[in-house]
Amino acid sequence: MVQELLQTTDHKDLLGAYASSALATIVIRYVASVGHPSIVHVVLALLAVVGFVTGFLLIARSSVEPGVKAGTVIGAAVVSGLCFALVSYIFP
């Protein structure tokens, strides 16, 4: 289903930005909730930062108008906030 959506749209980079920011937010929320972090949690936090940077680079690489790019940045921030709130609610 996701592959069909990616094949029919020209905005693969923008969809990737949403996905990478959502996954990075979920990982960073998990790392933030750990009581005694270890080296594994540090690596996960660094991977989450890479996910956020990847999202912004995917938006920058996209060939859409600047207004659409700005909307995608705002949309990715909203999706990240919703993912953070949802994960916080599920795993207090």
C-alpha positions as CSV (number, residue, x, y, z in Angstrom):
1,M,0.0,0.0,0.0
2,V,2.8,2.4,0.9
3,Q,4.7,1.4,-2.2
4,E,1.7,2.1,-4.4
5,L,1.4,5.6,-2.9
6,L,5.1,6.2,-3.4
7,Q,4.9,5.1,-7.0
8,T,1.9,7.4,-7.8
9,T,3.3,10.5,-6.2
10,D,6.1,12.9,-7.2
11,H,6.7,13.9,-3.6
12,K,8.6,10.9,-2.3
13,D,11.1,13.2,-0.5
14,L,8.4,15.0,1.3
15,L,6.8,11.8,2.5
16,G,10.2,10.6,3.6
17,A,10.6,13.8,5.6
18,Y,7.4,13.1,7.5
19,A,8.3,9.5,8.2
20,S,11.9,10.2,9.3
21,S,10.8,13.0,11.6
22,A,8.1,10.8,13.2
23,L,10.4,7.9,13.7
24,A,13.1,10.2,15.1
25,T,10.6,11.7,17.6
26,I,9.5,8.3,18.8
27,V,13.1,7.2,19.3
28,I,14.1,10.4,21.1
29,R,11.0,10.1,23.4
30,Y,12.1,6.6,24.3
31,V,15.6,7.7,25.1
32,A,14.3,10.6,27.2
33,S,12.2,8.2,29.3
34,V,15.1,5.9,30.2
35,G,16.1,6.2,33.9
36,H,19.8,5.1,33.6
37,P,21.0,5.6,30.0
38,S,23.8,3.4,28.6
39,I,25.9,3.7,25.5
40,V,23.1,2.1,23.5
41,H,20.8,4.9,24.4
42,V,23.4,7.5,23.4
43,V,23.7,5.8,20.0
44,L,19.8,5.8,19.7
45,A,19.8,9.5,20.5
46,L,22.4,10.2,17.8
47,L,20.4,8.1,15.3
48,A,17.4,10.2,16.2
49,V,19.3,13.4,15.4
50,V,20.4,11.9,12.1
51,G,16.7,11.2,11.5
52,F,15.8,14.8,12.0
53,V,18.6,16.0,9.8
54,T,17.6,13.5,7.1
55,G,14.1,14.9,7.2
56,F,15.3,18.4,6.6
57,L,17.7,17.3,3.9
58,L,14.9,15.4,2.1
59,I,12.8,18.6,2.1
60,A,15.7,20.6,0.8
61,R,16.4,18.0,-2.0
62,S,12.7,18.1,-3.1
63,S,11.9,19.8,-6.4
64,V,8.7,21.5,-5.2
65,E,7.9,25.1,-4.7
66,P,9.4,26.9,-1.7
67,G,5.9,27.4,-0.2
68,V,5.3,23.7,-0.3
69,K,8.6,23.1,1.4
70,A,7.8,25.5,4.2
71,G,4.4,23.8,4.7
72,T,6.2,20.4,4.8
73,V,8.5,21.7,7.5
74,I,5.6,22.9,9.6
75,G,3.7,19.7,8.9
76,A,6.6,17.6,9.9
77,A,6.9,19.6,13.2
78,V,3.2,19.0,13.9
79,V,3.5,15.3,13.1
80,S,6.5,15.1,15.4
81,G,4.7,16.9,18.2
82,L,1.7,14.5,17.8
83,C,4.0,11.5,17.9
84,F,5.7,12.8,21.0
85,A,2.4,13.4,22.7
86,L,1.1,9.9,21.7
87,V,4.2,8.1,22.9
88,S,4.2,10.1,26.1
89,Y,0.6,9.1,26.7
90,I,1.1,5.4,26.0
91,F,4.4,5.1,27.8
92,P,4.4,7.6,30.7
